[in-house]
């Protein structure tokens, strides 16, 4: 299978939401508004596995936050505002969400998505 890891774009939102619905129970899924804000506020933290046929097989979204040793629980709430928390110069990375398509689970692509996306974020961030 030929997959490409690349930065997500707003055009990926429908596929990201398809994966979100496939990967999480309805009561913990985040909204398309939340993902649109993540893509706008933290584009360097949203990565996708693209099969180059218009279908995504996974995504990972993260934000860089200012260091906060006593981070309040509200900071981690579902549908929190990436725009309010993401900082280009942030010292902490928060993985807000990650899903691999159920059809690709057990193939190692999830591990590769996590490893390569985090490495790419840190390479771009430094």
Residue pairs with C-beta under 8 A, 6 or more apart in sequence:
1 51
1 107
2 51
2 52
3 49
3 50
3 51
3 52
3 57
3 109
4 49
4 50
4 51
4 52
5 47
5 48
5 49
5 50
5 112
5 113
5 116
5 117
5 120
6 47
6 48
6 50
7 43
7 44
7 46
7 47
7 48
8 16
8 39
8 43
8 46
8 47
8 48
8 59
8 61
9 39
10 36
10 39
10 40
12 39
12 48
12 56
12 59
13 32
13 35
13 36
13 39
15 48
15 54
15 55
15 56
15 59
16 35
16 48
16 56
16 59
17 32
17 35
18 56
19 56
19 58
19 59
19 99
19 100
19 101
20 29
20 30
20 35
20 97
20 99
21 29
22 99
22 101
22 102
23 99
23 100
23 102
24 30
24 99
28 78
30 78
30 79
30 97
31 79
33 79
34 79
34 80
34 82
35 61
37 81
37 82
37 83
38 45
38 46
38 61
38 63
38 82
38 96
39 46
40 83
41 63
41 81
41 82
41 83
41 86
42 61
42 62
42 63
42 64
42 82
42 86
44 88
44 121
44 124
44 125
45 61
45 62
45 63
45 64
45 86
45 93
45 121
46 59
46 60
46 61
46 62
47 59
47 60
47 61
47 113
47 116
47 117
47 120
47 121
48 56
48 58
48 59
48 60
49 56
49 57
49 58
49 59
49 100
49 109
49 112
49 113
50 56
50 57
51 57
56 101
57 100
57 101
57 103
57 104
57 109
58 98
58 99
58 100
58 101
58 104
58 109
58 110
58 113
59 97
59 98
59 99
59 113
60 95
60 97
60 98
60 113
60 114
60 117
60 118
61 95
61 96
61 97
61 98
62 93
62 94
62 95
62 96
62 117
62 118
62 121
63 82
63 85
63 86
63 90
63 93
63 94
63 96
64 86
64 87
64 88
64 89
64 90
64 91
64 92
64 93
64 94
64 125
65 71
65 75
65 85
65 86
65 87
65 90
65 91
65 92
65 93
65 94
66 87
66 89
66 90
66 91
66 92
67 90
67 91
67 92
68 75
68 92
74 80
75 85
76 94
80 96
82 96
85 94
88 125
93 118
93 121
93 122
95 118
98 110
98 113
98 114
100 109
100 110
100 113
104 110
